[in-house]
Amino acid sequence: MTWDYDVVVYLSSLPKIRNHNLKVQIMRAFADGAKRCGARVLVDENLQDRQVHRAKLAVIIGWVGMSYSGPHIYHRERIINHQRAIGGRVMSIDGSCFKFHKEHENMWLRYSLDSVFYNEGEYANSVSNHTHWHMVRNTLNLELKPWRDYGDHILMCLQRDNGWNAKGFDQIAWIEKTLKLIRSVTDTNIKIRPHPGTVDKPWAALIGNHPNVEIVDSTQHTLQQDVKGAKAAVFYNSSSSVLSVLEGVPTFVSEESAVTWDVSNQDIRQIQHPVTLDRTQWLHDLCQAHWTIDQSRNGEIYKHFAPYLPA
């Protein structure tokens, strides 16, 4: 295979919406870092014809989803399919699993190859050491707390139902099924936390009347506040589940693409007697999947992933 470039950074795949300038900065930093390592790099910002190129690595922010459309999504799909066809790879840059720290939500970002889903993408983070965990912990003031066996409510966290993480799932059906499973084993109070971006939906009407179920206003409460006091936390596959795991709240997830799948419970019927697993290696690996813009700009990320690229 003859490659025209080692890396193509597709600024042309970005929509001009919120955080556009920040996303451009993030992508240009990766291009600068790859150049520092001697890679042949093209920064493609042509919005007119949105071409694809023969490159070992194509770099985009985000992924594609069932409910998203528009020129930038079609271009991402074309980039992904093109890379698969020629034997190249696609690097996805995605949001932090620690973005519950709003003041630092863009300090650490996830970088992966060929998928944005944690169980499908190559994060080059298998059996990592503690280095990145210590860096993330110190910059964000995080703590891994012991598993707890107390609390006065069960927290159900909802998510956007049109993002690529949701994979087109029916959130209302999931809520109904999950509530029935919980109620089959306990009458503990349940707090339902909608995604902050969906609080305008008529959740009370959509969910219906259930005893001892409260819908909390996620625009008035932080996730940290709602996790506090929970005896268990339930998610579909949201990365917000990372906070509950760090806080030592027994965590339940429904979909194996959840980043917390390996340290969470899956059977809601065990919510009264959850399994508590060792989180050390999982946490080291998760933090190794996160990088700063400075690490990107100095070439650390490119060097880390270079062995995974085609010759």
VENQUI-V508049 format. One record per residue. N is the residue number from 1. PSI is psi in radians with two decimals (none if undefined). NEAR is the number of other ideal C-beta (glycine too) atoms within 12 Angstrom. D_FIRST is the distance of its C-alpha to the first C-alpha in Angstrom with 2 decimals. Layout:
n=<N:N>
psi=<PSI:PSI>
near=<NEAR:NEAR>
d_first=<D_FIRST:D_FIRST>
This chain:
n=<1:2:3:4:5:6:7:8:9:10:11:12:13:14:15:16:17:18:19:20:21:22:23:24:25:26:27:28:29:30:31:32:33:34:35:36:37:38:39:40:41:42:43:44:45:46:47:48:49:50:51:52:53:54:55:56:57:58:59:60:61:62:63:64:65:66:67:68:69:70:71:72:73:74:75:76:77:78:79:80:81:82:83:84:85:86:87:88:89:90:91:92:93:94:95:96:97:98:99:100:101:102:103:104:105:106:107:108:109:110:111:112:113:114:115:116:117:118:119:120:121:122:123:124:125:126:127:128:129:130:131:132:133:134:135:136:137:138:139:140:141:142:143:144:145:146:147:148:149:150:151:152:153:154:155:156:157:158:159:160:161:162:163:164:165:166:167:168:169:170:171:172:173:174:175:176:177:178:179:180:181:182:183:184:185:186:187:188:189:190:191:192:193:194:195:196:197:198:199:200:201:202:203:204:205:206:207:208:209:210:211:212:213:214:215:216:217:218:219:220:221:222:223:224:225:226:227:228:229:230:231:232:233:234:235:236:237:238:239:240:241:242:243:244:245:246:247:248:249:250:251:252:253:254:255:256:257:258:259:260:261:262:263:264:265:266:267:268:269:270:271:272:273:274:275:276:277:278:279:280:281:282:283:284:285:286:287:288:289:290:291:292:293:294:295:296:297:298:299:300:301:302:303:304:305:306:307:308:309:310:311>
psi=<2.27:2.17:2.33:-0.53:2.72:-0.70:2.32:2.13:1.98:1.42:-0.42:-0.17:0.06:2.33:2.62:1.31:-2.81:2.55:0.31:-0.82:-0.67:-0.73:-0.66:-0.76:-0.75:-0.77:-0.68:-0.59:-0.72:-0.73:-0.76:-0.72:-0.73:-0.69:-0.68:-0.52:0.07:0.17:2.60:1.99:2.36:2.25:1.86:1.93:0.41:1.88:-0.04:-0.97:-0.12:1.25:2.90:2.77:2.78:1.73:2.59:-0.62:2.21:2.35:2.20:2.87:2.27:-2.72:-2.66:2.62:2.79:-0.49:0.04:2.57:3.05:2.87:-0.69:-0.61:-0.77:-0.65:-0.73:-0.76:-0.74:-0.71:-0.84:-0.84:-0.66:-0.78:-0.70:-0.71:-0.61:-0.02:0.27:-3.09:2.76:2.21:2.18:2.28:2.16:2.97:2.82:2.57:-0.06:0.43:0.02:-0.27:1.47:-0.61:-0.25:0.46:-0.38:0.17:-0.74:2.20:2.71:2.42:2.26:2.85:2.29:-0.05:2.62:-0.18:2.38:-0.50:-0.03:-0.65:2.77:1.93:-0.03:0.81:0.30:2.28:0.93:2.80:-2.98:-0.03:-0.92:-0.59:-0.76:-0.66:-0.83:-0.79:-0.79:-0.65:-0.52:-0.01:0.86:2.83:2.40:1.86:2.67:2.62:2.41:2.73:0.59:2.98:2.81:0.06:2.86:2.26:2.19:2.10:2.16:3.01:3.00:2.36:0.26:0.24:2.95:-0.49:-0.58:-0.36:0.53:0.32:2.73:1.77:-0.67:-0.74:-0.69:-0.72:-0.85:-0.80:-0.75:-0.73:-0.74:-0.72:-0.74:-0.80:-0.28:-0.25:-0.28:2.63:0.35:2.50:2.46:2.29:2.18:2.15:1.83:2.72:2.40:-0.45:-0.01:0.32:-0.30:-0.12:2.58:1.25:-0.68:-0.73:-0.66:-0.67:-0.59:-3.12:2.21:2.37:2.46:0.64:2.18:2.36:2.06:2.69:1.81:-0.10:-0.25:-0.27:2.39:2.82:-0.67:-0.71:-0.68:-0.50:-0.59:2.22:-0.09:2.43:-0.30:2.72:2.40:2.32:2.81:-1.31:0.37:2.48:-0.20:-0.35:-0.31:-0.71:-0.79:-0.63:-0.76:-0.63:-0.10:0.27:2.13:2.20:2.43:2.26:2.70:-0.27:2.33:-0.11:-0.12:2.37:-0.34:0.16:-0.77:-0.27:0.25:2.89:2.71:-0.40:1.82:-0.48:-0.22:0.31:-0.38:-0.36:1.11:2.65:2.38:2.05:2.77:2.31:-0.01:-0.99:-0.67:-0.77:-0.72:-0.77:-0.73:-0.76:-0.55:-0.38:-0.10:2.46:2.72:2.89:-0.54:-0.70:-0.58:-0.83:-0.55:0.04:0.02:-0.73:-0.80:-0.79:-0.64:-0.66:-0.22:-0.70:-0.27:-0.01:2.70:2.69:none>
near=<13:12:25:20:29:31:42:40:42:45:32:33:43:36:24:17:14:10:19:18:15:21:31:25:24:40:42:28:35:47:37:27:35:38:24:21:26:14:29:21:33:30:28:31:22:17:17:10:11:25:22:32:30:25:38:35:42:47:50:46:41:37:34:31:24:18:18:24:15:18:19:29:24:19:33:34:28:26:42:32:18:26:35:18:15:25:19:34:35:45:51:39:42:34:35:34:38:39:26:33:24:15:13:20:20:28:28:40:38:44:44:40:37:29:28:38:30:35:21:22:27:27:36:30:32:15:13:25:17:20:20:34:31:18:25:36:23:17:22:30:14:31:17:25:18:16:26:24:16:16:29:17:30:41:46:49:47:39:36:29:30:21:30:32:41:31:30:20:29:17:36:23:17:32:36:20:21:38:30:18:26:36:22:16:20:23:17:27:24:37:35:41:40:37:30:26:16:26:21:13:23:13:27:18:10:23:25:17:12:24:13:18:29:25:30:31:20:31:17:13:23:21:38:27:20:36:39:24:24:39:33:46:47:47:48:41:38:46:42:43:45:46:38:46:46:39:34:28:43:40:47:40:40:35:29:18:29:38:45:42:30:26:35:38:33:29:21:35:19:21:36:23:16:34:20:21:21:15:29:19:20:32:35:28:29:40:38:34:40:47:40:29:28:21:31:37:24:21:26:28:45:36:22:32:40:25:14:26:32:20:12>
d_first=<0.00:3.80:6.32:9.81:11.61:12.03:14.82:16.36:19.96:21.28:24.95:24.92:24.96:28.34:31.63:34.40:36.74:38.37:36.67:34.26:34.80:34.38:31.05:29.86:31.09:29.27:25.88:26.49:27.47:24.11:22.43:24.96:24.36:20.59:21.42:24.01:21.45:19.51:16.70:15.58:17.36:18.26:21.41:21.50:25.16:25.28:27.57:28.12:25.11:23.02:19.51:16.23:13.22:9.47:10.14:9.75:13.42:15.79:19.44:22.40:26.00:27.29:25.90:27.04:30.33:32.32:35.04:33.20:32.38:31.92:29.32:27.77:27.47:25.91:23.39:22.59:22.21:19.80:17.72:17.83:17.03:14.10:12.55:13.39:11.92:8.33:8.72:9.91:13.52:16.74:19.50:22.95:25.89:29.11:32.81:34.61:36.34:39.19:39.85:43.37:44.04:44.16:44.80:41.56:39.41:36.52:36.77:34.41:31.43:29.05:25.30:23.09:19.64:19.15:22.88:26.10:28.11:29.12:28.84:25.33:23.44:22.09:24.52:23.82:27.59:28.55:31.78:32.01:35.00:37.69:36.44:35.12:38.02:40.47:38.85:38.88:42.36:43.80:42.46:43.45:46.49:45.41:47.17:46.43:49.80:51.25:51.08:54.20:56.48:58.55:58.49:60.38:57.72:54.39:51.84:49.52:46.78:45.34:42.16:40.78:40.37:37.78:35.09:31.74:33.25:36.00:33.73:36.44:39.16:42.83:44.38:47.98:47.61:46.12:49.07:51.61:50.15:49.92:53.47:54.84:53.21:54.57:57.99:58.08:58.40:59.82:61.75:60.42:60.05:56.64:55.22:52.48:50.42:48.56:45.47:46.89:45.01:46.79:50.37:51.61:51.04:54.29:53.39:56.98:57.19:53.76:54.36:58.04:60.91:60.44:62.99:62.19:58.95:58.52:55.89:55.36:54.52:51.18:51.79:54.87:53.66:50.67:48.63:50.11:53.59:52.94:51.39:54.46:56.98:54.66:55.06:51.70:48.92:47.02:43.69:41.25:37.99:38.73:37.59:41.24:41.95:40.75:44.04:46.20:44.49:45.03:48.60:49.24:49.92:49.06:46.13:45.25:42.01:41.26:37.48:35.07:32.68:35.48:34.59:37.96:37.58:37.74:40.99:42.64:44.81:43.89:47.21:49.50:52.45:52.21:52.71:56.10:54.71:51.11:49.05:48.29:45.20:44.13:41.93:41.04:37.54:36.68:37.82:35.89:32.65:33.42:34.14:30.96:29.13:31.03:30.47:32.38:31.34:32.28:29.90:27.16:28.20:28.39:24.87:26.08:24.21:20.81:21.45:22.63:19.55:16.93:16.91:15.98:12.71:9.24:8.54>
